């Protein structure tokens, strides 16, 4: 039988008090350790909210691609993509953002909450250029809270365990996914062949 939780009192009664360390680890600015995690991370997920709903977008580049300007400010190049700009549209409507950083091999993750602005200053964008190609804009994230997440989720998922890796041939390709979603209008084998050639040439 369903037992929906519909109020805070019931929710808190179900879970109890948070452990003291889970509260103590949340701070309003980067500690040296939190900064080190961001500088070592090649990947994070950017969560945004806008009139069309919620969005979570993967962002990745070499470790250190998220630049720590100071203990409350992050600078993030908006690298080349498909021009959907879902996250950027959301930020214009609602600047609140959440970031989840991962470091390969590390089971702790880092969570950042704050608000973001989009900066297209040419000099700033050029400072993030790779192979002579600058991003069109840079996200300026002002940190409001930051804390690390314990290892349980990644340990349960075995995310970094080589024995748990799934071979791609057992799952649909990008072309197959696109063909299925578009009822055959896009995608297919030709898409997969072109993607394999196009992606390495259009990373930046």
C-alpha positions in Angstrom: 0.0 0.0 0.0 1.3 3.5 -0.9 2.3 5.7 2.0 3.1 9.1 0.5 5.1 11.7 2.5 3.5 15.1 2.1 4.9 17.3 4.9 8.2 18.1 6.5 7.3 16.7 9.9 6.6 13.3 8.5 9.7 13.4 6.4 11.9 14.3 9.3 10.2 11.7 11.5 11.0 9.1 8.9 14.7 9.9 8.5 15.6 11.4 11.9 18.3 14.0 12.6 21.2 14.5 10.2 24.6 13.3 11.5 26.6 16.3 12.9 29.5 15.9 10.3 27.0 16.2 7.5 26.1 19.7 8.7 29.6 20.7 9.7 31.1 20.0 6.2 28.8 22.7 4.5 30.5 26.1 4.3 29.9 29.3 2.4 33.2 29.4 0.6 35.9 27.1 -0.6 38.3 25.5 1.8 41.8 24.6 0.5 40.6 21.0 0.3 37.5 21.8 -1.6 39.5 23.9 -4.0 41.9 21.0 -4.6 38.9 18.8 -5.6 37.6 21.3 -8.1 41.1 21.8 -9.6 41.5 18.0 -10.0 38.1 17.4 -11.5 37.6 16.9 -15.3 33.8 16.6 -15.0 30.8 18.0 -13.3 27.1 18.2 -13.8 25.4 21.6 -14.0 21.8 21.7 -12.6 19.6 24.7 -13.6 16.0 25.7 -13.5 13.9 27.8 -15.8 10.4 28.4 -17.2 10.5 25.1 -19.1 11.5 23.0 -16.1 14.7 21.6 -14.8 17.9 20.6 -16.6 21.1 18.7 -15.7 23.9 19.1 -18.1 27.3 17.3 -18.2 30.4 19.5 -18.5 33.9 18.2 -19.0 37.4 19.1 -20.0 41.0 18.6 -18.7 41.5 18.8 -14.9 41.5 22.5 -13.9 39.2 23.6 -16.6 37.0 25.1 -13.9 39.1 28.1 -12.8 38.9 29.1 -9.1 39.0 32.9 -9.2 38.7 33.2 -5.5 37.2 31.2 -2.6 33.6 32.2 -3.7 34.0 32.5 -7.5 34.3 29.9 -10.2 34.9 30.6 -13.9 33.7 27.9 -16.3 34.2 28.0 -20.1 31.1 27.1 -22.1 32.7 24.7 -24.5 31.4 23.9 -28.0 28.2 21.9 -28.1 25.0 21.5 -30.0 23.7 25.0 -29.4 20.6 23.9 -27.5 21.9 26.2 -24.7 19.3 24.8 -22.3 21.4 25.7 -19.3 22.2 29.2 -20.5 18.5 29.9 -21.2 17.6 28.7 -17.7 20.3 30.8 -16.1 19.0 34.0 -17.7 15.6 33.2 -16.2 16.8 31.9 -12.8 20.5 32.3 -11.9 20.4 29.6 -9.2 22.7 26.6 -10.1 23.9 23.4 -8.5 27.2 21.7 -9.5 28.3 18.2 -8.8 32.0 17.5 -9.3 33.5 14.1 -9.8 37.2 13.2 -9.7 38.1 9.8 -11.5 39.1 7.3 -8.9 37.8 9.3 -5.9 34.6 8.1 -4.3 33.8 11.5 -2.6 32.0 14.1 -4.8 31.8 17.8 -4.3 28.5 19.8 -4.3 28.4 23.5 -5.0 25.2 25.7 -4.8 25.1 29.3 -5.9 24.1 31.5 -8.7 25.6 32.1 -12.2 26.0 34.8 -14.7 27.0 34.6 -18.4 30.0 36.6 -19.4 30.9 37.0 -23.1 33.9 39.4 -22.5 36.3 38.6 -25.4 39.4 38.8 -23.2 37.9 36.5 -20.6 36.8 34.0 -23.2 40.2 34.1 -24.9 41.9 33.3 -21.6 40.2 29.9 -21.9 41.1 29.2 -25.5 42.3 25.7 -26.4 44.0 25.0 -29.8 43.3 28.6 -30.6 39.6 28.3 -30.1 37.9 30.3 -27.3 34.5 29.6 -25.8 31.6 31.9 -26.8 31.0 32.7 -23.1 32.1 31.9 -19.6 29.9 31.1 -16.6 30.7 33.1 -13.5 29.5 31.1 -10.5 29.2 32.8 -7.1 29.3 30.1 -4.4 26.7 30.2 -1.7 27.3 26.8 -0.1 29.8 24.0 -0.8 30.3 20.6 0.8 31.6 17.1 -0.1 29.3 14.1 -0.4 30.4 10.8 1.2 31.5 7.8 -0.8 28.4 5.6 -0.5 26.8 6.4 -3.9 29.9 5.8 -5.9 30.8 2.7 -3.9 27.3 1.2 -4.4 27.4 2.0 -8.1 31.0 0.7 -8.5 31.5 3.6 -10.9 35.3 3.4 -11.0 35.5 -0.3 -10.8 36.9 -1.7 -14.1 35.1 -5.0 -13.6 31.8 -3.1 -13.5 32.3 -1.3 -16.9 29.6 -2.1 -19.5 30.6 -2.8 -23.1 29.0 -0.3 -25.5 28.0 -3.0 -28.0 25.4 -4.2 -25.5 23.6 -0.9 -25.7 22.2 1.2 -28.5 24.5 3.6 -30.3 24.0 7.4 -30.5 22.6 6.9 -34.1 20.2 4.2 -32.9 19.0 6.4 -30.0 18.4 9.3 -32.3 16.6 7.3 -34.9 14.3 5.8 -32.3 13.5 9.2 -30.7 12.9 10.9 -34.1 10.9 8.0 -35.6 13.6 7.6 -38.2 13.9 11.2 -39.3 17.5 11.5 -38.0 20.2 9.2 -36.9 21.0 5.6 -38.0 24.3 4.1 -39.1 25.3 7.1 -41.2 25.0 9.3 -38.2 27.2 7.0 -36.2 29.8 7.0 -38.9 29.8 10.8 -39.2 29.8 11.3 -35.4 33.0 9.2 -35.0 34.8 11.5 -37.4 33.1 14.8 -36.3 33.4 14.7 -32.5 37.2 14.6 -32.3 37.4 17.6 -34.7 34.8 19.7 -32.9 35.7 19.4 -29.2 36.7 23.0 -29.1 
